[in-house]
Amino acid sequence: MDGGPGAVYDLIRREVAARANRLWDTAMTLHRDPESAYEEHRAAELLTSELTREGFRVDRGTAGLPTAFTAAAGSGRGPRVALLMEYDALPGLGHACGHNLIAAAGLGAALALRAALGDPEGSLLALGTPAEERGGGKATLVEAGAFDGVDAALMMHPGVHNWSWAPLTASSQVRVGFHGRAAHPTGNPTEGIDALGALIQLFNMLGVLHRRLAPGSHIQGIVTDGGRATNIVPEYAEGLFGIRGATTAALEALEGELRRCAEGTAAATGTEVTVERVGGRYEHFRDNPVLSGRFAGHLARAGIQLTEPEPGVYLGSSDMGNVSTGVPAIHPFIAIMDAADGSDHTPRFAAAAASSRGRRVLLAAAEALACTAADVLLRPEVGPQAWAALREKAAAGL
């Protein structure tokens, strides 16, 4: 495009501004009508309608997920950049993670960039990614090949910090079941093998293990089956354990520790044990400094300065980690309220996702995402630099 990168950025800014009210209306419609994981039918219809209206080719039901979609523009020859949208809400809390802003920002970036560039050389994708809060829609999309050939996967996340990337851990859930033998606790107690007692001993053992875990790693468990009656020695007891590790390798090591503790407990108590992962696994997030640096620079024009995360602080997990393992990716946090006022996954944060500050962040993020995507599509050096940075992190195990 004539006029150099600055002219493209200026045009993107004007295109975002021209759609500001529509984008905010989209965010507020999602906020008023929250839908939880895999149930986001109205959200997906709203977003795909907007994309179709402005000339994107839309395919619904990506990877067999009814509320996922892929919208595309461009020639298909050259770099491929994906702008990601999340739109699932939390049961009982609505958009207390701000996914309504994530969706509207990704939408705004896609619409503004296509309006600024027309159908660019390469591919501009807008991906609808359901079920981040529970189930891991992006993990399914990765496995189905939705990110194959993508050179940059871009999204933002509202938060209580202005951080250029997200310190997100790897996570999984593991079910542990102990099998014993029922008996009457007074009539024939010596014939019983107490499965619940074994499960309690596992919790005690994990409490000892917890003292030596590295920052970012933990095991949090609950009892999901503790028996049926107080006058029966429980023949079966079950616990569900959420495991996190600062890296995917740390998570795998911790899963192995849990298994060894469970097997040791079974041997000591005369029970039998089953250990199985429940659902998919979230990988740890690998920030791409080439792309996140460009995003931070673009966002600074709106007066929002991003910094590095605080050392040793971790903020949960996301299926965006699975994307970042194989594709250069960004996941910055942009504050819509102050950390002193609380955190996400709270009613106060849900209110912030519908606030005037939330609107300012939405529009600034949409512009910065679109400008970063333009860099990938128009600057030949950016894609190879981003891939080199990803390979370097992977080789270092980061």
C-alpha positions as CSV (number, residue, x, y, z in Angstrom):
1,M,0.0,0.0,0.0
2,D,1.3,3.5,-0.9
3,G,2.5,5.8,1.8
4,G,4.5,3.4,4.0
5,P,3.6,1.7,7.3
6,G,2.6,5.0,9.0
7,A,-0.1,5.5,6.4
8,V,-1.5,2.0,7.0
9,Y,-1.5,2.6,10.8
10,D,-3.4,5.9,10.3
11,L,-5.9,4.2,8.1
12,I,-6.4,1.4,10.6
13,R,-7.0,4.0,13.3
14,R,-9.6,5.7,11.3
15,E,-11.4,2.4,10.5
16,V,-11.5,1.4,14.1
17,A,-12.8,4.8,15.1
18,A,-15.5,4.6,12.4
19,R,-16.7,1.3,14.0
20,A,-16.3,2.3,17.6
21,N,-20.0,2.3,18.5
22,R,-20.7,-0.9,16.6
23,L,-17.8,-2.7,18.4
24,W,-19.0,-1.4,21.8
25,D,-22.5,-2.5,21.0
26,T,-21.2,-6.0,20.2
27,A,-19.3,-6.1,23.4
28,M,-22.3,-5.0,25.4
29,T,-24.7,-7.4,23.6
30,L,-22.3,-10.3,24.6
31,H,-22.1,-8.9,28.2
32,R,-25.9,-8.8,28.6
33,D,-26.4,-12.3,27.2
34,P,-23.6,-14.5,28.6
35,E,-23.3,-18.1,27.3
36,S,-21.0,-20.7,28.9
37,A,-18.5,-23.0,27.3
38,Y,-19.8,-24.8,24.1
39,E,-23.1,-23.0,24.4
40,E,-22.1,-19.7,22.8
41,H,-24.6,-20.0,19.8
42,R,-25.9,-16.4,19.9
43,A,-22.4,-15.0,20.4
44,A,-21.1,-17.0,17.4
45,E,-24.0,-15.8,15.2
46,L,-23.5,-12.2,16.2
47,L,-19.8,-12.3,15.4
48,T,-20.1,-14.2,12.1
49,S,-22.9,-11.9,11.0
50,E,-20.6,-8.9,11.4
51,L,-17.8,-10.6,9.5
52,T,-20.1,-11.7,6.7
53,R,-21.5,-8.2,6.4
54,E,-18.0,-6.8,5.7
55,G,-17.0,-9.4,3.1
56,F,-15.3,-12.2,5.0
57,R,-15.7,-15.8,3.8
58,V,-17.2,-17.5,6.9
59,D,-17.1,-21.2,7.7
60,R,-19.0,-22.2,10.8
61,G,-18.5,-25.3,13.0
62,T,-14.7,-25.4,12.6
63,A,-13.1,-28.6,14.0
64,G,-16.6,-30.0,14.6
65,L,-17.3,-27.4,17.3
66,P,-20.8,-25.9,16.6
67,T,-19.8,-22.5,18.1
68,A,-16.4,-22.2,16.5
69,F,-15.9,-20.5,13.2
70,T,-13.2,-19.4,10.7
71,A,-13.6,-16.2,8.7
72,A,-11.1,-15.5,5.9
73,A,-10.0,-12.7,3.6
74,G,-7.0,-12.3,1.3
75,S,-5.4,-14.0,-1.6
76,G,-4.1,-16.9,0.3
77,R,-0.6,-16.4,-1.1
78,G,1.9,-15.2,1.4
79,P,1.8,-14.8,5.2
80,R,-1.1,-16.0,7.3
81,V,-2.2,-14.1,10.4
82,A,-5.1,-15.1,12.7
83,L,-7.0,-12.8,15.0
84,L,-8.6,-14.8,17.8
85,M,-11.9,-14.2,19.6
86,E,-13.1,-15.7,22.9
87,Y,-16.7,-15.3,23.9
88,D,-17.6,-17.9,26.5
89,A,-18.7,-16.7,29.9
90,L,-18.4,-18.0,33.5
91,P,-21.5,-19.8,34.9
92,G,-23.1,-17.5,37.5
93,L,-20.6,-14.7,36.9
94,G,-21.2,-13.8,33.3
95,H,-18.3,-12.0,31.5
96,A,-16.2,-11.8,34.7
97,C,-13.1,-12.7,32.6
98,G,-13.9,-10.0,29.9
99,H,-14.3,-12.3,27.0
100,N,-16.9,-9.9,25.6
101,L,-14.0,-7.4,25.1
102,I,-11.7,-10.1,23.7
103,A,-14.3,-10.9,21.0
104,A,-15.1,-7.3,20.1
105,A,-11.4,-6.4,19.9
106,G,-10.6,-9.3,17.6
107,L,-13.6,-8.5,15.5
108,G,-12.7,-4.8,15.3
109,A,-9.1,-5.6,14.4
110,A,-10.2,-7.9,11.6
111,L,-12.8,-5.5,10.2
112,A,-10.5,-2.5,10.3
113,L,-7.5,-4.3,8.8
114,R,-9.5,-5.7,5.9
115,A,-11.1,-2.2,5.3
116,A,-7.6,-0.7,5.3
117,L,-5.9,-3.2,3.1
118,G,-8.7,-4.7,1.0
119,D,-8.0,-8.3,0.2
120,P,-4.2,-8.4,1.1
121,E,-1.6,-10.7,-0.2
122,G,-1.6,-13.6,2.2
123,S,-4.4,-14.6,4.5
124,L,-6.3,-12.7,7.2
125,L,-8.2,-15.1,9.5
126,A,-10.7,-14.2,12.2
127,L,-11.1,-17.4,14.4
128,G,-13.9,-17.9,16.8
129,T,-12.5,-20.0,19.6
130,P,-15.2,-21.3,22.1
131,A,-14.8,-22.8,25.6
132,E,-11.6,-21.2,26.9
133,E,-12.9,-21.3,30.5
134,R,-13.8,-25.0,30.4
135,G,-12.9,-27.6,27.8
136,G,-10.2,-25.9,25.7
137,G,-11.7,-25.1,22.4
138,K,-8.4,-23.8,21.1
139,A,-6.8,-27.2,21.9
140,T,-9.4,-28.9,19.7
141,L,-8.8,-26.4,16.9
142,V,-5.0,-27.0,17.1
143,E,-5.5,-30.7,16.9
144,A,-7.8,-30.3,13.9
145,G,-5.2,-28.2,12.0
146,A,-7.0,-24.9,12.2
147,F,-3.7,-23.2,12.9
148,D,-1.7,-25.0,10.2
149,G,0.3,-22.5,8.2
150,V,-0.5,-19.6,10.5
151,D,2.5,-17.3,11.0
152,A,1.0,-15.2,13.9
153,A,-1.9,-15.9,16.3
154,L,-2.9,-12.6,18.0
155,M,-5.3,-11.8,20.8
156,M,-5.5,-9.6,23.9
157,H,-6.9,-10.2,27.4
158,P,-8.4,-7.7,29.8
159,G,-7.0,-7.9,33.3
160,V,-5.7,-5.9,36.2
161,H,-2.2,-5.4,34.9
162,N,-0.7,-3.9,31.8
163,W,1.7,-6.7,30.9
164,S,3.1,-7.4,27.4
165,W,2.7,-11.1,27.8
166,A,0.8,-13.5,30.0
167,P,2.6,-15.8,32.5
168,L,0.2,-18.7,32.0
169,T,1.0,-22.1,33.4
170,A,0.4,-25.6,32.0
171,S,-2.5,-27.4,33.6
172,S,-4.5,-30.6,33.6
173,Q,-7.0,-32.5,35.8
174,V,-6.4,-36.0,37.0
175,R,-8.9,-38.4,38.6
176,V,-7.6,-40.8,41.3
177,G,-9.9,-43.7,42.4
178,F,-9.1,-46.1,45.2
179,H,-10.8,-49.5,45.3
180,G,-11.1,-51.2,48.7
181,R,-13.6,-53.7,50.2
182,A,-16.9,-52.9,52.0
183,A,-17.6,-54.0,55.5
184,H,-19.5,-53.1,58.6
185,P,-17.3,-50.8,60.8
186,T,-18.3,-52.7,64.0
187,G,-19.7,-56.0,62.8
188,N,-16.8,-57.2,60.7
189,P,-14.2,-54.3,60.6
190,T,-11.2,-56.5,59.9
191,E,-12.7,-57.6,56.6
192,G,-12.9,-54.0,55.3
193,I,-10.4,-52.1,53.2
194,D,-11.1,-48.4,53.6
195,A,-10.8,-46.7,50.2
196,L,-11.7,-43.3,51.7
197,G,-8.9,-43.7,54.3
198,A,-6.5,-44.3,51.4
199,L,-7.7,-41.2,49.6
200,I,-7.2,-39.1,52.8
201,Q,-3.7,-40.5,53.1
202,L,-3.0,-39.4,49.5
203,F,-4.1,-35.8,50.5
204,N,-1.7,-35.9,53.5
205,M,1.2,-37.1,51.3
206,L,0.5,-34.4,48.7
207,G,0.6,-31.8,51.5
208,V,4.2,-32.9,52.3
209,L,5.0,-32.8,48.6
210,H,3.6,-29.3,48.3
211,R,6.3,-27.9,50.5
212,R,9.0,-28.5,47.9
213,L,7.2,-27.5,44.7
214,A,8.7,-24.7,42.5
215,P,6.8,-21.4,42.0
216,G,4.0,-21.9,39.4
217,S,3.4,-25.5,40.4
218,H,0.7,-26.8,42.6
219,I,-1.8,-29.7,43.1
220,Q,-5.3,-28.8,44.3
221,G,-7.7,-31.6,45.0
222,I,-11.3,-32.2,46.0
223,V,-13.1,-35.4,47.2
224,T,-15.7,-36.3,44.5
225,D,-16.8,-39.6,46.1
226,G,-16.3,-40.5,49.7
227,G,-18.6,-43.4,50.3
228,R,-22.3,-44.0,50.6
229,A,-23.1,-44.4,54.3
230,T,-21.4,-43.9,57.7
231,N,-22.0,-47.5,58.7
232,I,-20.2,-49.0,55.7
233,V,-16.5,-49.0,55.2
234,P,-16.2,-47.2,51.8
235,E,-15.2,-49.7,49.1
236,Y,-14.5,-46.8,46.6
237,A,-13.3,-43.3,47.0
238,E,-12.4,-40.8,44.3
239,G,-10.6,-37.4,44.2
240,L,-10.2,-34.9,41.4
241,F,-6.9,-33.0,41.3
242,G,-6.1,-29.9,39.4
243,I,-2.4,-29.8,38.5
244,R,-0.4,-26.7,37.3
245,G,3.2,-26.4,36.3
246,A,5.2,-23.3,35.2
247,T,6.0,-25.2,32.0
248,T,4.5,-28.2,30.3
249,A,7.6,-30.3,31.3
250,A,7.0,-29.3,34.9
251,L,3.4,-30.3,34.6
252,E,4.3,-33.7,33.3
253,A,6.8,-34.2,36.1
254,L,4.1,-33.3,38.6
255,E,1.6,-35.7,37.1
256,G,4.2,-38.4,37.5
257,E,4.7,-37.4,41.2
258,L,0.9,-37.7,41.8
259,R,0.8,-41.1,40.2
260,R,3.7,-42.3,42.3
261,C,2.1,-41.0,45.5
262,A,-1.2,-42.6,44.6
263,E,0.5,-46.0,43.9
264,G,2.5,-45.8,47.1
265,T,-0.6,-45.1,49.1
266,A,-2.4,-48.0,47.5
267,A,0.5,-50.3,48.3
268,A,0.5,-49.1,52.0
269,T,-3.3,-49.4,52.5
270,G,-4.0,-52.6,50.6
271,T,-6.2,-50.8,48.0
272,E,-6.0,-50.7,44.3
273,V,-5.8,-47.4,42.5
274,T,-6.6,-46.0,39.1
275,V,-5.1,-42.7,37.9
276,E,-6.4,-41.0,34.7
277,R,-6.3,-37.6,33.1
278,V,-9.7,-36.0,32.7
279,G,-10.1,-33.9,29.5
280,G,-7.4,-32.2,27.6
281,R,-4.2,-30.5,28.8
282,Y,-3.4,-26.8,28.6
283,E,0.2,-26.1,27.6
284,H,2.1,-23.2,29.2
285,F,2.1,-20.0,27.2
286,R,5.1,-19.2,25.0
287,D,5.2,-15.5,24.3
288,N,6.7,-14.4,21.0
289,P,8.8,-11.3,21.8
290,V,8.9,-10.2,18.2
291,L,5.1,-9.9,18.0
292,S,4.4,-8.8,21.5
293,G,7.0,-6.0,21.2
294,R,5.3,-4.7,18.1
295,F,1.9,-4.9,19.8
296,A,3.2,-3.0,22.8
297,G,4.6,-0.3,20.5
298,H,1.3,0.1,18.7
299,L,-0.7,0.2,22.0
300,A,1.6,2.9,23.4
301,R,0.2,5.3,20.8
302,A,-3.1,5.0,22.7
303,G,-1.3,6.0,25.9
304,I,-1.2,2.5,27.4
305,Q,2.3,1.3,28.4
306,L,2.9,-2.4,28.8
307,T,5.7,-3.8,31.0
308,E,7.1,-7.2,31.6
309,P,5.2,-9.4,34.1
310,E,6.3,-9.4,37.7
311,P,8.8,-12.1,38.3
312,G,7.4,-15.2,39.9
313,V,3.8,-14.2,39.4
314,Y,1.5,-16.7,37.5
315,L,-2.0,-16.0,36.4
316,G,-3.7,-19.3,35.7
317,S,-3.8,-21.2,32.5
318,S,-5.4,-20.9,29.0
319,D,-5.8,-23.0,25.9
320,M,-3.9,-20.2,24.2
321,G,-0.8,-22.0,25.5
322,N,-1.6,-24.9,23.1
323,V,-1.6,-22.4,20.2
324,S,1.6,-20.8,21.3
325,T,3.4,-24.1,21.4
326,G,3.3,-24.4,17.6
327,V,2.6,-20.9,16.2
328,P,4.1,-17.5,17.1
329,A,1.5,-15.9,19.4
330,I,0.8,-13.1,21.7
331,H,-1.5,-12.8,24.8
332,P,-1.0,-9.5,26.5
333,F,-2.9,-8.3,29.5
334,I,-4.5,-4.8,29.5
335,A,-5.9,-3.4,32.7
336,I,-9.6,-2.6,32.8
337,M,-9.5,-2.1,36.5
338,D,-6.7,-1.8,39.1
339,A,-5.2,-4.8,40.9
340,A,-5.9,-3.0,44.2
341,D,-9.6,-3.4,43.4
342,G,-9.6,-7.1,42.9
343,S,-9.1,-9.7,40.2
344,D,-10.9,-11.3,37.3
345,H,-13.5,-14.0,37.9
346,T,-15.3,-11.7,40.3
347,P,-18.5,-9.6,40.0
348,R,-16.4,-6.4,40.1
349,F,-14.4,-7.5,37.1
350,A,-17.6,-8.3,35.2
351,A,-18.8,-4.8,35.8
352,A,-15.4,-3.5,34.6
353,A,-15.9,-5.4,31.3
354,A,-18.9,-3.1,30.7
355,S,-17.3,0.1,31.9
356,S,-16.0,3.2,30.1
357,R,-12.4,2.1,30.8
358,G,-13.3,-1.3,29.2
359,R,-14.5,0.6,26.1
360,R,-11.2,2.5,25.8
361,V,-9.2,-0.7,26.2
362,L,-11.3,-2.4,23.6
363,L,-10.7,0.2,20.9
364,A,-7.0,0.7,21.7
365,A,-6.5,-3.1,21.6
366,A,-8.4,-3.5,18.3
367,E,-6.2,-0.9,16.7
368,A,-3.0,-2.4,18.1
369,L,-4.0,-5.9,17.1
370,A,-4.8,-4.7,13.5
371,C,-1.5,-2.9,13.3
372,T,0.5,-5.9,14.5
373,A,-1.3,-8.1,12.0
374,A,-0.5,-5.6,9.2
375,D,3.2,-5.8,10.2
376,V,3.0,-9.6,9.7
377,L,1.3,-9.2,6.3
378,L,3.2,-6.3,4.9
379,R,6.7,-6.5,6.4
380,P,8.6,-9.5,4.9
381,E,11.0,-9.8,7.8
382,V,8.5,-10.0,10.6
383,G,7.2,-13.6,10.1
384,P,10.7,-15.2,9.8
385,Q,11.8,-13.3,12.9
386,A,8.8,-14.5,14.9
387,W,9.3,-18.1,13.8
388,A,13.0,-17.9,14.8
389,A,12.0,-16.5,18.3
390,L,9.6,-19.4,18.7
391,R,12.2,-22.0,17.8
392,E,14.7,-20.5,20.1
393,K,12.2,-20.7,23.1
394,A,11.3,-24.2,22.2
395,A,14.9,-25.3,22.1
396,A,15.5,-23.7,25.5
397,G,12.4,-25.5,27.0
398,L,10.8,-22.1,27.8
